[in-house]
Structure formats: structure tokens, C-alpha cells
Amino acid sequence: YIGGCVQIIPIERSTRYYIFTTDNFDNPNHALQYHIVDMAADNGLGDVVVKNRLLQTGMMESLAAVRHCNGRDWWVVGRKGTSDEYLSFLVRPDTVINAPVISNIGAYHHGIVHDWVTVTKISPNGNWLATAYVIEGNIELARFNDATGETQVVLQDYDGGNHSLGCSFSSDSRDL
């Protein structure tokens, strides 16, 4: 796997992990896929037991994951290119729900794929989502609902000009 983004989520009470990947920005599919690795397979060496399950095409390069407020499930959130959409996929221990929660709250990004190089983070408390656009230098800050997967923009900083190499939240979720 080269480029793109990876999020790894443990599957509750098992030796398995979901691995979510996005393609590098210059891949024409811009695919979001998931895979399952079982660390007990192959006599404990581990093996990929589910490979390349397509969830969505046309995705920007970044992903973020956070626990659902129920403490069992997860949300995997990505940004759709050439749109204003954030897509939140519900991940349960036994399945990935492939019908995402769609929030039309971001800035509309046109077809310039180099602008799709982004870093998305969700705060540890699951209440905030931030996306830094590496090439443009812009940042979006949104409220995130860890019960519904919906996002709502609070602040959009579209100054441009400065490259945002990333973003992160403090451990207490108070600072971006």
C-alpha cells in the first residue's frame, strides 16, 4: 500500500482488525476500501482474510475514526472530493454499514485532485472534527455527533496561502 490514508480499528472480543484505506490523490478511483486482518490466522502470523471491499469512490485522501457513543461501534469519516460532503460510515463488530451518513457542510472542492490532500482528525471526546487542506492551507472545524455520525460546520478558515501540514486535538479535546 502506497500513499493515501489508513485507519485501523480493533474488532471487539476477537483477534481481528478492520483496516480502512484511501487511495493516494493521484489514483483515478480515489477509493475508500476496507480489509480485515486476523492475527490468529496462519498459525499466529496473521493474514488478510477480507480484502479490498469497496465502500466509496471519489474520496479525498484522509480518514478519521472515533468510537460511537455506545462504546462498542465506531465511526470512520472521510471527505468526498468534488463535493461538500463528509461521509460517516458506521462500523460494528460484525459488519461495516456501507450506506454512509452524509453531511453537506464542507467547502465545495472542484476537480483539482492535488487539493484533495487533507488531514482529518476527530477529538478524543468525539465532539469535534477538523480537516486541514495541505495544499490550500485551509482548515474546517465542525461539530461531530458521535451518536448519529453527522457533522455541522462551526468555523471555516479559507485564507489559503499557508500549507497546513496537519491538525490534531489536545488530549482533553479543548484545543485544536
Salt bridges, closest charged atoms under 4 A:
GLU12 OE1 - ARG13 NH2 3.26
ASP38 OD2 - ARG16 NE 3.30
ASP73 OD1 - ARG72 NE 2.81
ASP73 OD2 - ARG92 NE 3.86
GLU136 OE2 - HIS109 ND1 3.29
GLU140 OE2 - ARG79 NH2 3.57
